[in-house]
Amino acid sequence: MKDLSKVEKINKVVEEYFKANATLTIAPVKDLMLAFIKAGIFTKDIKKGLPIRLILRELDDSNQLALIPFVHAERHGDHTYWYFVPTHASAPSTPYKQVKKKVENDPIAMRLNSDETYVIGLCDKVLSLKADRHKRFDFLMGDLHKDGKTKTMLPVDAYYEELQLVVEYKEIQNFRPLASRDKDDKDEEDTNTVSREELRRLYDERRAKVLPKHDISLVVISYSDFVYNDKNKIIRIEENDMEIVQKALEAFRK
């Protein structure tokens, strides 16, 4: 490969990606295309990762793949499937799709790798504090249950007691338009029965209204504040994402 100027930038992006996604042990190269574009390595994506695959093929042909130590190639006859793995991780001993299936079926692993967990982790770093995650307050309640007597305390994503601060991370679900319903349908429904979208919107508004009355500040950070993919998931480049979180929490930083 004659022009190696992109290799160093690629390595930096991949390194930052695995720092921000510490639970991952492998990632298809196409998953990092938006991060590569944001870093100025490529101008656009073609055929789900073709630009990075072309570079890897060229390095492979010239026996220079070692220049990108994160590369893992699964070779199946004439076809090669390209992945990145952290430098500290061993090359997978089984095909990637089998490993990926196990992770996707593990709800704990999925939760640990969620965007909410990632963003609140960045908040912890920015504030040099550890959030009380999913904290509940006895003054922040949901609607009456069907029994007409009990209510549930509503959780918040992160509570910093020292700062009297709540941080809420909003995913795409929090912004989807409410499904329309005919007036006759509404009249026939139990007045306490609402859709999940309506309930989520209602409780978001309740947090925003009730928390300040108890001298607790609320900061909302949205998925749309970051670079995100076609599934509305954050493309994690920690250095850039930290800047976004620092700006959101500027008034609370020491």
TITORMI-883363 format. One line per field, with one value per atom (N, C-alpha, C): x, y, z. Coordinates in steps of 0.001 Angstrom, whole numbers, plus 524288, in hexadecimal, padded with zeros to 5 digits. Atoms other than C-alpha are relative to their C-alpha. Example, Ala and Ser with C-alpha at 12.3 -4.5 7.8 and 13.67 -1.06 7.14 Angstrom:
xx: 8037A/8300C/80384/7FCCC/83566/7FCFE
yy: 7FB5A/7EE6C/804B0/7FB5A/7FBDC/80442
zz: 80000/81E78/80000/7FFC4/81BE4/802DA
end
This chain:
xx: 80351/80000/80373/7FCA3/8061C/7FEB2/8019B/7FE31/7FE52/80128/7FEA4/7FDD7/801B0/7F991/7FAE9/8050A/7EC18/80078/7FF88/7F131/8003C/7FF91/7F4FB/7FAC6/80522/7E7BF/7FC25/80373/7E0B2/80117/7FE95/7E82F/7FE04/801C3/7E4C2/7FA22/805AC/7D644/7FE75/8014E/7D5E5/80161/7FE6F/7DD52/7FC0B/803DA/7D3D6/7FAC8/804F5/7C851/7FFE4/7FFF0/7CC74/800A7/7FFDC/7CF9B/7FA80/8054F/7C1C2/7FC37/80350/7BC27/8030C/7FC61/7C3FC/7FE0C/80202/7BAE4/80049/7FFBA/7BC90/8053D/7FB2C/7C684/800B2/7FFA9/7C3BE/7FBEA/803C0/7BD11/800E3/7FF6E/7BA60/80221/7FD8D/7C255/7FBF8/803FE/7B5E8/7FDA4/80248/7B166/802E3/7FCDB/7BC36/80028/7FFA2/7B9C9/7FE86/80181/7B2B0/80436/7FBBB/7BDB7/8049D/7FBCF/7C7A3/7FEC6/801A0/7BFDD/8007D/7FFA9/7BF02/805AA/7FA72/7CDC1/802A5/7FDDB/7CF9C/80319/7FD10/7D550/7FD5D/80307/7CA6B/7FBE8/803FA/7C081/7FA78/8052B/7B51D/80085/8001A/7B14C/7FDCF/801D7/7AF60/7FF74/800F2/7A953/80195/7FF40/7AA16/805A1/7FA9E/7B892/803DF/7FC5D/7BE97/8050D/7FB17/7C87D/80410/7FC33/7CEBC/8018B/7FEAC/7CDF7/80406/7FC2F/7D56A/8057E/7FAE2/7E070/8021C/7FE47/7E0F1/801AB/7FE7C/7E145/8054C/7FB06/7EC70/8047C/7FC04/7F415/800E2/7FF9D/7F119/80337/7FD36/7F61A/805D5/7FA79/802D5/8027D/7FE08/8048A/80123/7FF4B/802EE/7FB75/80474/7F6E5/801B1/7FE19/7FF4C/8003C/80004/7FF3A/7FB10/804CC/7F164/7FF49/7FFE9/7F2C7/7FAA6/80547/7E41F/7FD3C/802BE/7E0D0/7FFA3/800CB/7DB01/7FD34/8023C/7D833/7FDDC/80245/7CEDE/7FFDB/7FF82/7D227/7FCC2/80361/7C818/8008C/7FEFD/7CD5D/801E6/7FE86/7CDE0/7FE0C/80245/7C6B0/802C5/7FDB7/7CC8E/7FC44/8034F/7C456/8038D/7FC59/7CB23/7FD8E/801AC/7CA0F/80482/7FC1D/7D10D/7FF52/80014/7D4A5/803B6/7FC51/7DB1B/8055B/7FAAE/7E9DB/800F1/7FF32/7E8AD/7FCE6/8035F/7DEC4/80251/7FE3E/7E1D6/7FC75/80327/7DD4B/7FBB9/80453/7CFE3/80135/7FF1B/7D086/7FB42/804BC/7C2AA/7FE3A/801F0/7BBD5/7FD41/8020E/7B7B3/7FA28/805B0/7A920/7FE3F/80166/7A8BD/800F1/7FECB/7AF5C/7FC12/80394/7A6A7/7FA93/80524/79A5B/7FF9F/80001/79E06/7FFAF/8001D/7A071/7FAA1/80515/7939F/7FBCA/803D5/78C5A/80100/7FEA0/792A6/7FE1B/80228/78A35/803A0/7FC64/7948F/80441/7FBF3/79F0A/7FDD1/8026B/7959D/7FF44/800D1/7927A/80528/7FAEC/7A0D3/8022F/7FDF9/7A371/7FC25/803EE/79789/80224/7FE65/798CD/7FF1E/800F4/792CC/8048B/7FBA2/79D5D/804F0/7FB5F/7A7C5/7FFE4/80059/7A2EF/80069/7FFA1/7A122/8058E/7FA7B/7AED9/8034D/7FD39/7B3C7/7FEBA/8017F/7AC1F/80316/7FCED/7B2E9/8058A/7FAA8/7C022/80051/7FFFA/7BCC0/7FF54/80133/7B77C/80387/7FCA0/7C184/7FCC4/80396/7B620/7FD96/802A6/7AEF3/7FA28/805A4/7A09E/7FD3A/803AE/795EF/7FC34/80302/78FF5/7FAA6/80570/78147/7FE08/801C3/77F4A/7FA1F/80596/77127/7FF12/8015C/76B1B/7FA54/80560/75EF8/7FC58/80348/75A32/7FF3B/80079/75B51/7FD4F/8032F/75051/7FD63/80314/749B8/7FA37/805A4/73B13/7FE21/80254/7320E/7FFF3/8007D/73283/7FA3D/8056B/7266E/7FCE2/802D5/72351/7FDD3/801FC/720B0/80237/7FDE9/7290C/805EF/7FA49/7378E/8025D/7FCF4/741AB/805A3/7FA7D/74FB3/80365/7FC3D/75B0A/802E2/7FD8E/760AE/805F6/7FA48/76F35/8020B/7FD23/778C7/804F1/7FB6F/78461/804C4/7FB5B/78EBE/7FEFB/800AE/78E89/80541/7FB2D/79A3A/7FE75/801ED/796C9/80324/7FCAD/7A273/7FE9A/8014F/79DC0/7FA21/805B3/78F20/7FE90/80078/78F35/7FE0E/801C5/787C3/8016A/7FEE7/78C5B/7FC8C/80347/782DC/80220/7FE63/7872C/7FB35/804A4/77CD3/80176/7FF49/77C9E/7FBBB/803C8/774B5/7FA69/8054A/7690A/7FD73/80226/7678A/7FE0B/80159/7657D/7FC56/80384/75CDD/7FAAA/80533/74FD3/7FC0F/8040B/7441F/7FC61/803A2/73B55/7FAAD/8051B/72E82/7FBB9/80463/721C3/7FAE8/8050F/713B4/7FD89/8028E/70B81/7FC92/80366/701DC/80318/7FCAE/70CF2/801A3/7FE49/711A2/7FBA7/8045D/7040F/7FEF8/8011D/702F4/80440/7FBA3/71037/7FF96/7FF5E/712C2/8035B/7FD28/7178F/8058C/7FAC1/72368/80365/7FD21/7276D/80239/7FD71/73161/80420/7FBF4/73B3E/8053A/7FACC/74958/80293/7FDB5/74D73/7FDB6/8028C/74373/801E6/7FE52/74786/8059C/7FA8F/755F1/80043/80019/7530C/7FDE5/80263/74A77/803DB/7FC61/754CA/804DB/7FBB7/75F91/7FE7B/801E1/75768/7FF7C/8009E/754BB/80549/7FAC0/76340/801CA/7FE47/765EC/7FD24/8031E/75B24/800F8/7FFC1/75CCC/8057B/7FAB4/76B90/801A2/7FE6F/76E03/7FD17/802EE/76372/802A0/7FD27/76C4C/805CB/7FAB4/77862/803E4/7FCA0/77DBE/8001B/7FF6C/78310/7FF80/8009F/78026/802D7/7FD57/78907/7FE6E/80195/783FF/80407/7FC51/78DBD/7FD6F/802C2/78865/803C5/7FCED/78D6C/80172/7FF28/78C3D/8043B/7FB9F/796C0/8051E/7FB51/7A088/7FF93/80045/7A40A/7FDA6/802A3/79AFB/7FF19/8008A/798B2/7FA4E/80551/78CAD/7FC3F/80352/787AD/7FF76/80045/7889A/8033D/7FC44/793C4/804E5/7FB7F/79F7A/804B5/7FAEF/7ABD4/80404/7FD1A/7B4F3/805AF/7FAA6/7C128/80097/80056/7C3C5/80208/7FDD3/7CC2A/7FC00/803F2/7C18D/7FB1F/804AD/7B677/800C4/7FED1/7BD29/7FF1F/800BE/7BCFC/7FA38/805A6/7AE57/7FDD3/801DE/7ABF2/80220/7FDBF/7B532/7FCDD/8031D/7AD5F/7FAAD/80534/7A077/8003B/7FF83/7A5AA/80388/7FC4F/7ADCC/7FEC5/8017F/7A625/800F5/7FF79/7A8B4/8057D/7FAAE/7B70A/80315/7FCD6/7C0BA/80454
yy: 7FB56/80000/804D9/7FB6D/80CBF/80448/7FBC2/81673/7FDB9/80212/812CD/8042C/7FBAE/81FE3/7FED6/8012B/81A53/7FBE3/80460/80EBB/801DD/7FE00/81699/80211/7FDF6/81D68/7FB93/8047E/81078/7FD76/80263/80ACD/80337/7FC9D/8168E/7FF8A/80071/8159F/7FAC4/8052E/80702/7FF92/80020/80899/802D6/7FCFF/8131A/7FD22/802E7/80AA9/7FBC2/80439/7FF3A/80208/7FD9D/80837/80171/7FE58/80D49/7FB6E/804AA/7FF97/7FB87/80394/7F829/7FA63/80558/7EC61/7FD16/80283/7E9BC/7FD59/802C0/7DFD2/7FF6A/80045/7E0B7/8039F/7FC93/7EA10/7FFB0/7FFD3/7E93D/80553/7FB08/7F399/80401/7FC4F/7F976/80326/7FD42/7FD2B/80502/7FB63/8075F/803F3/7FC8C/80DDF/805A4/7FAA0/819B2/802AC/7FDCF/81B92/80160/7FEDF/81AD2/804E6/7FB66/824D5/804EC/7FB75/82DEE/80199/7FEDF/82CD5/801ED/7FDF8/83106/7FC07/80405/82418/7FECD/800C9/821E5/8044F/7FBF2/82B39/7FDDC/80261/821AD/7FA13/805B3/8138C/7FDF4/80291/80A9B/7FA36/8059A/7FD0D/7FDF6/801AC/7FC37/7FE75/800E0/7FD9D/7FEDB/80125/7FC06/8032A/7FD08/8073C/7FDA4/8024E/800F8/7FA89/8053B/7F362/80041/7FF6A/7F82D/800E5/7FF0D/7FD33/7FAFC/804DB/7F073/7FBFC/8039F/7E894/8016C/7FE49/7F0D0/7FEBC/8015D/7EF14/7FA16/805B4/7E095/7FE13/80198/7DF3C/8012C/7FE7F/7E607/7FE22/80225/7DE6E/8043C/7FBAB/7EAEE/80080/7FFB0/7E7AB/8013C/7FF08/7E86F/805CC/7FA5A/7F745/801A8/7FF05/7F6C9/7FB53/80493/7EDD2/7FE2E/80164/7EDAF/7FC54/802D6/7E65C/7FA2B/805AA/7D8C0/7FE74/801BD/7D1BA/7FA79/80539/7C653/7FE80/8017F/7BF6C/7FB19/80459/7B6A2/7FF50/800C1/7B1F1/80506/7FB2A/7BD9D/804E3/7FB83/7C657/800FE/7FE71/7CDE2/803BE/7FC9A/7D3E1/802D2/7FCCF/7DF27/801F1/7FE2F/7E29B/802D3/7FDCE/7EA9E/7FD72/801F7/7E51C/80363/7FD0A/7EC1B/7FD5F/80234/7EA56/7FC41/80367/7E3D4/7FAEF/80493/7D9C2/7FC03/80429/7CCB5/7FFC0/800AA/7CA02/7FC06/803A6/7C361/7FA8E/80567/7B49C/7FDB4/801B0/7B387/80461/7FBE7/7BAC4/80453/7FB6A/7C86E/7FF9C/8000A/7C634/7FCA3/8033B/7BB70/802F8/7FCF4/7C431/8046A/7FB93/7CF9C/7FE4F/801D9/7C78D/7FF47/800CD/7C3F7/80529/7FAE2/7D22A/8027A/7FD8A/7D6AE/7FD66/802BC/7CC69/80099/7FF28/7D0DD/80567/7FADC/7DBD7/80334/7FD1C/7DF61/8028E/7FDD9/7E119/80473/7FBE1/7E90A/804F4/7FB77/7F1ED/802CE/7FDB8/7F3E2/802EE/7FD81/7F7B0/803E8/7FC67/80081/8058C/7FA8B/80EA7/80300/7FD61/812EC/7FF0C/8014C/80BC0/802DF/7FD56/81186/805D5/7FA56/81F91/80154/7FEEE/81F03/7FF05/800D6/8196D/804BC/7FB32/82576/8045F/7FC11/82E01/7FF38/8012A/8272C/80223/7FE2F/82A57/805F7/7FA47/83882/80273/7FDCF/83AE4/7FDE4/80299/8323B/7FE07/80221/82C19/7FAF4/804CB/81F28/800BA/7FF28/82025/7FBA4/803D1/81961/7FEE4/8011B/812BD/7FDC1/801A2/810C5/80112/7FE1F/8181B/80131/7FED1/81955/803A7/7FC43/8243F/7FF2F/800DB/8233C/8046F/7FBA7/8303F/7FFEB/80061/82BFA/7FAD4/804B8/82267/7FF89/80104/81C0B/80077/7FFC5/81B74/7FB6B/8043E/812F1/7FAF2/80515/80478/7FEA9/80192/7FD3A/7FF01/800E3/7FA53/80508/7FAFB/808DE/801D4/7FEB2/8095B/80100/7FFC8/8078F/802CF/7FD77/80EF0/7FDFE/80185/80C23/804DE/7FBB1/81540/7FFC0/7FFDE/8198A/8004D/7FFAE/81705/80472/7FC67/820E2/7FD2A/802C4/81CD4/80090/7FF1B/82305/8047B/7FBFE/82AB1/800E5/7FE71/83221/8031E/7FD9A/834FB/804CE/7FB95/83DFC/804F6/7FB85/846D3/800F9/7FFC4/84498/80076/80001/8413D/7FABA/804AA/83775/8009A/8002F/833BE/7FBD1/803A9/82D5B/7FF78/800FC/826FB/7FE6D/800FF/82711/7FD45/802E3/81CE8/8017C/7FEAD/81D5D/7FF19/8012D/8177B/804A7/7FB7F/823FE/80444/7FBD7/82BE9/7FE39/801D9/82353/80280/7FD98/8299F/7FC2B/8034D/82491/7FE02/80247/81B68/80292/7FD76/821F3/7FBF3/80375/81C02/802F1/7FD8B/81E91/801A6/7FE09/82641/7FBCF/8040B/81B01/7FBED/803C9/811DA/80208/7FDAC/81B38/7FFEE/7FFD2/81C7D/7FAAB/8053C/80DCF/7FDE9/801FE/80C34/80192/7FE76/80C3F/804E7/7FB0C/819FE/7FF5D/800DA/81446/7FCC8/80332/80C53/80374/7FCE4/81310/7FC98/802F9/80E51/800B8/7FFA1/80BF7/80530/7FB04/817EA/80489/7FBD6/82081/80006/8005E/81B73/801E5/7FE3D/81DAB/805F3/7FA4C/82BA4/8028F/7FDE4/82E0F/7FFFB/80070/8294A/80364/7FC5A/830FE/80588/7FACC/83D3F/8007A/7FFDF/8399F/800BA/7FF59/8383F/805AD/7FAA5/84577/803F1/7FC73/84BC2/7FF49/80125/84500/800BF/7FFCB/8443D/80585/7FABB/85314/801ED/7FE73/854AA/7FE01/80226/84CA5/80175/7FDCC/85499/7FC31/80396/84A25/801BF/7FE61/84E8B/7FB47/8042C/84698/80180/7FF64/84541/7FB74/80405/83DE5/7FFC2/800EB/83812/7FC37/8030F/8329C/7FD10/802E8/82866/8037E/7FCA4/832FA/8041E/7FC7D/83B10/7FDBE/802C1/830ED/7FE7C/8027A/82AEC/7FA96/804FC/81F4A/7FD4F/802FC/81471/7FF98/80066/8105F/7FD3E/80258/80914/80399/7FC0F/81586/7FE8E/80157/80FE5/80358/7FC79/81847/7FD54/801AC/816B8/801FD/7FE6E/816BD/80152/7FE08/81F04/80340/7FDD9/82221/80594/7FAB5/82E36/80414/7FC59/834E3/7FFF8/80070/82FC2/802A6/7FD5D/834C8/805DE/7FA5C/84280/80166/7FF0E/84182/7FFD8/80085/83CF1/8046F/7FBA3/8473F/804FA/7FB52/851D2/7FFB9/80096/84C51/800CF/7FFC5/84BF5/80472/7FBC7/85860/802B4/7FD17/85EDB/7FCEB/80341/85365/7FDE2/801FC/85097/80301/7FD90/85334/80350
zz: 80000/80000/80000/80088/7FB90/803F0/7FC82/80383/8053C/7FACF/811E8/803AC/7FCA5/816D9/802D8/7FD84/819D0/80444/7FC5A/8218F/805A6/7FAB1/82D8E/801F7/7FE75/82DA2/80103/7FF3F/82C39/80546/7FAFB/837B7/80499/7FBBD/84020/800D3/7FF99/83D14/8025E/7FDFF/83FB3/805CE/7FA81/84C78/80367/7FD05/8512A/8003B/8002A/84CFB/8042C/7FC2A/8557A/80596/7FACD/860E3/801BE/7FEBB/86037/80058/7FFF9/85E55/80274/7FD57/8686A/8003E/7FFAE/86877/7FAD5/80523/859F7/7FF35/8014E/85569/7FA22/805AE/846DD/7FDAA/802A2/83D4D/7FA20/805AC/82EA9/7FE5F/80179/827A7/7FE41/801CD/821E8/80476/7FB88/82FA3/80153/7FEC0/83064/7FB90/8048B/8233D/8013D/7FEBB/828BE/8033D/7FCEB/83279/7FC78/803B1/82769/7FCCF/80305/81FA8/80351/7FC84/82B5F/800E7/7FF3A/82D0D/7FB07/804E2/81EE6/7FCDD/802D0/81A5A/7FAC9/804BD/81073/7FFA3/800BE/80A9D/80056/7FFB8/809EE/80030/7FFD8/80BD9/7FAD9/804C3/80038/80131/7FF69/800E9/80564/7FA94/80FB6/80144/7FE52/81216/7FBB0/80450/8048E/80055/7FFCC/80669/803AC/7FC61/8126A/7FE32/801E9/80C60/7FBA2/80441/80076/8021E/7FD9C/80914/80267/7FD8B/810A0/7FBEA/8042B/80414/7FDBD/8021F/7FEEF/803B4/7FC26/80B86/8001E/7FFFE/80B2D/7FB5C/804BD/7FD3A/80046/7FF9D/800D4/8051F/7FB12/80D97/8040F/7FC5C/8159E/803E8/7FC66/81DBF/80590/7FAB2/829F7/8014A/7FF04/8284F/802E4/7FD05/82DC7/8039D/7FC85/839A6/801CB/7FE51/83C14/7FC2E/8041D/82F9A/80122/7FFCE/83001/7FAFD/804EF/8232D/8008B/80051/82206/7FA43/8057D/81569/7FEF8/8018B/80F02/7FA1B/8058C/80206/7FD84/802BB/7F8E2/802CB/7FD4D/80284/80532/7FB00/80DE3/802AE/7FCDE/818A2/803E4/7FD09/81F82/80510/7FAE1/82DED/802B4/7FC79/8382A/80558/7FAA1/8457F/80333/7FCBB/8510A/7FFFE/8001D/8518E/80486/7FB78/85EE9/7FF98/80079/85A19/7FC38/8037C/853E6/7FB39/804B1/8461F/80111/7FEF8/8466C/7FDEC/8019D/845B3/7FD44/802B3/8405A/7FC64/80387/8353D/802F8/7FD3D/83928/80108/7FF6F/836F7/80496/7FB80/84137/80512/7FB51/84B49/800A9/7FFC2/847E4/801D4/7FE7B/8497E/805E2/7FA5D/85766/802EE/7FD75/85B0A/7FF95/800CB/85541/80354/7FCCF/85D21/805DD/7FA86/869D4/801A0/7FEA1/86FA1/8036D/7FCA4/879B5/7FCB7/8036C/86F4D/7FCB5/80320/8670A/8033B/7FC9D/87293/80119/7FEDC/875E3/7FB58/804B0/867DA/7FDAB/80212/86645/7FFAF/8007D/8622C/80511/7FB02/86F02/803C0/7FC8D/876B0/7FE50/8021B/86DCE/80150/7FF25/86F0A/805CB/7FA66/87DC2/801EC/7FEB7/87EAC/7FEA8/80167/87784/803E1/7FC18/880FD/8050C/7FB4D/88C59/7FF70/800E3/88652/80012/80054/88377/80560/7FAD6/8912F/80451/7FC13/89816/80497/7FC1D/89F4E/7FDE6/80186/89F32/80097/7FFD3/89BB0/802E8/7FDE2/8A350/7FB8C/804B3/8978B/8015D/7FF4E/896B4/80586/7FAE7/8A364/7FFD2/7FF91/8A7E1/804A4/7FBE8/8AFFC/80193/7FE37/8B85D/7FE6A/801CC/8B2E7/7FA0F/805B5/8A4A0/7FEC1/80069/8A222/7FAAF/804AC/8969D/80126/7FF4B/8949B/80352/7FD03/89C91/7FCD9/80272/899A4/7FF42/8010B/89557/804FF/7FB1A/8A392/80250/7FE36/8A54C/80526/7FADD/8B198/7FFE7/7FFC7/8AEC6/7FB4C/8040E/8A6E8/80047/80027/8A2D3/7FFDF/80043/8A582/7FACB/8051F/89879/80089/7FFC9/8964E/7FC93/8036A/890BE/7FE3D/80218/8887F/80386/7FCC1/8912E/803CB/7FBFB/89DE1/802AF/7FD55/8A363/804D6/7FB33/8B172/8017D/7FE8C/8B3BE/7FD0E/8034C/8A8C9/7FFBB/8007D/8AA77/7FA30/805B4/89C16/7FE12/802CA/893CB/7FA43/8059B/88629/7FD94/802DF/87CD5/7FA76/80569/8701B/7FCDA/80320/86577/7FAE5/804D3/85AAF/7FC25/80413/84E20/801E0/7FE2A/85553/802AC/7FD34/85D12/7FC55/803A2/850B3/7FBAB/8040D/84853/80099/7FFA3/844EA/8023A/7FDB5/84C43/7FBC7/803C3/844CE/8009C/7FFD2/84138/800DA/7FF0A/845C8/7FF11/800EF/84225/80525/7FB47/84BBD/80281/7FDE0/84D18/802F8/7FD58/850B0/8054C/7FB18/85B1A/8040A/7FC5C/860F9/80269/7FE22/8623C/8039B/7FCED/868C4/805BB/7FA88/87741/80019/7FFF3/87A64/801FB/7FDF9/8813D/7FC4A/803BD/8753E/7FBB9/8040C/86C81/7FD7D/802B8/862AA/802C5/7FDAE/86674/7FE95/801AA/85E7D/80321/7FCFF/8655E/805AA/7FA91/872B0/80099/7FFCE/86FC3/7FFB5/80088/86B61/804F2/7FB3A/8773B/80483/7FB9F/880CB/7FF27/80112/87A08/801AE/7FE8D/87BCB/805F3/7FA54/889EE/802B4/7FDC0/88D05/7FF70/80105/886C7/8036F/7FCD8/88EDD/805D9/7FA62/89C0F/80241/7FDCF/89DBC/801A3/7FE53/89DC5/804D6/7FB54/8A823/804FA/7FB8B/8B104/7FFB1/8006D/8AD82/7FD8C/802EA/8A485/7FA4B/8056B/8976A/7FC63/803E0/88B34/7FB03/80501/87F63/7FC84/803BC/8738B/7FBA3/80445/869F5/7FC39/803ED/85D3E/7FC6B/803DC/853CB/7FB5E/80488/8494F/800EA/7FEEE/85027/7FDE4/801A9/84B47/7FA42/80523/83E45/800CA/7FF3A/83CD1/7FAC3/804CA/83304/7FE51/80214/82B49/803AB/7FBF6/83740/804BA/7FBDC/83F70/804CA/7FBEF/8476E/7FF55/8002A/84AF9/7FD86/801FB/842EF/803F5/7FB56/84E8B/7FEDE/80023/84D7C/804F6/7FABB/85BB7/80051/7FFA6/859B2/7FE4F/801E8/851BD/80374/7FCC2/85A2A/8054F/7FB0A/86678/7FF89/800CF/860C5/8002B/80005/85E9E/80590/7FAA1/86C8E/80366/7FD09/87220/7FF22/80131/86B44/802B1/7FD9A/87056/805E3/7FA42/87E5A/801D1/7FEDF/87DEB/8052B/7FB47/888EA/804FE/7FB59/89216/800C2/7FFA4/88FA1/8041F/7FBE1/89A8D/7FDAC
end
